[in-house]
Amino acid sequence: QVQLVESGGGLVQAGDSLRLSCAASGRTFSSYVMGWFRQAPGKEREFVARISGSGGSQYYTDSVKGRFTISRDNAKNTVYLQMNSLKPEDTAVYYCAARTSLSRNYNYWGQGTQVTVSS
């Protein structure tokens, strides 16, 4: 069982930066692939980024490539999402999620943190 708690959201202006954090419980954090997802009002939840258990591999959706960076600190059981050059279209509730490396589905989800980017 993994419990996830996101933090770091807020209201910023276009062009600003934010860093989201997701703290995980448990002693096997490094065995999980971690992902960030987001859901904007009236839209379906969408994938943003993921990182392998070791942190050596990252993958991003096209709309955030070059602006967002996912990273993790396995000693702190925490995954981060550094968001630069934020745009109004990045406004959403951001969720972190965890899955095992053998699973295609994310089994554990946080409660979400709101990011609002004003123009």
N, C-alpha and C positions, 0 to 999 in steps of 0.2 A: 504494500500500500504506500502511495506517495501523496503527500499533501503539498499543494503549491499555493504560494501567496505572492501576488504581484504588488508592486509599488512603483512610484515615480511618475505617474501620470499627472496631467495638469493642463492649464490653459496657456498657450504660447502664441506668438505671432508667426506669420509665415517667414521662413528663413531661419528661425530659431532652432535650437537643439534640445533634446530631452534624452535622458537615459532611464529606461525601464529596468527594473530588477524583478527577479522571480526567485524566491527562496523556497527550497524543497526540503521536506523532511526525509528521514530515512538514511540508511548507511550505504546504500547501493546507488547513489546518485550518478556515479560515473558509468553505470551500466545502461543508462537511459539516453536515448535520443531526445533532445529537447527542441520544442518548436514554439514559435510565436505566431499567433493568428490575430485577426482583427475583424470586427463587425461594425459597419457603419449603419446609421439609422435607415431602416427600410431595405437593407441589403443583406445578403447571406454572408455568413462568416467566411473569410478567405485566409488562405495561407500567406504568411509573410516571410518567414525564414526558419531554418532548422540548423542544428549543429550536432555532430556526432558525440558519442560518449567521451571520447578523448579530447574533443575540441579541435581535432585536426581537419575536419571537413565541414564546410558550411554551404548552404544553398539558399538562394533568395528568389522571391518572385521578381519579375522584371521591373515592376513599378518602383521598387525600392533599391535596386542595385546601384551601388555607388553612393548612396545616401545613408543606408542603414548598415549596421554591423552587429552581428550576433556573436557573443562570446560566453565563456563559462569559466567559473572557478570551482573546480571539483572539491578543493579543500574547504570551501565555504558553502558548498551545496547551492550554488547560485548561478543563474543564467541571466545575461544582460542583453538588452537591445539598445544600442546607441543609435539615436535617430537624429540626423543632421539635415539641414536644408528642408525643414518641414514645410509641407504644403497644406492648404485647406482640405484637399482630398485625402489627407492622412488622418483626418478626424474620425475617430472610431473608439470603441472599447477594445482594448488589447488584452489578449489572453495568452498565458503560457500553458504549454501542455507537454506531457511526457509519454513516451512509448518505449518498449524494449526494441532492441535492434532487429529482432526477428519478427516484429509485428508491423503491419501496415497501418494500424489504427492507433490513434492516441487515446490511451485509456484514462489518463489523469489530466484534470483541467483545474486551473485556478479560477478565481471569482471574477477576474478582469479588472482593468484599471482604465479610466477614461482619459483619452488624449483629445484635446480640442485645439485646433489650429485656426486662428483668425486671420483674415486677409488684410 
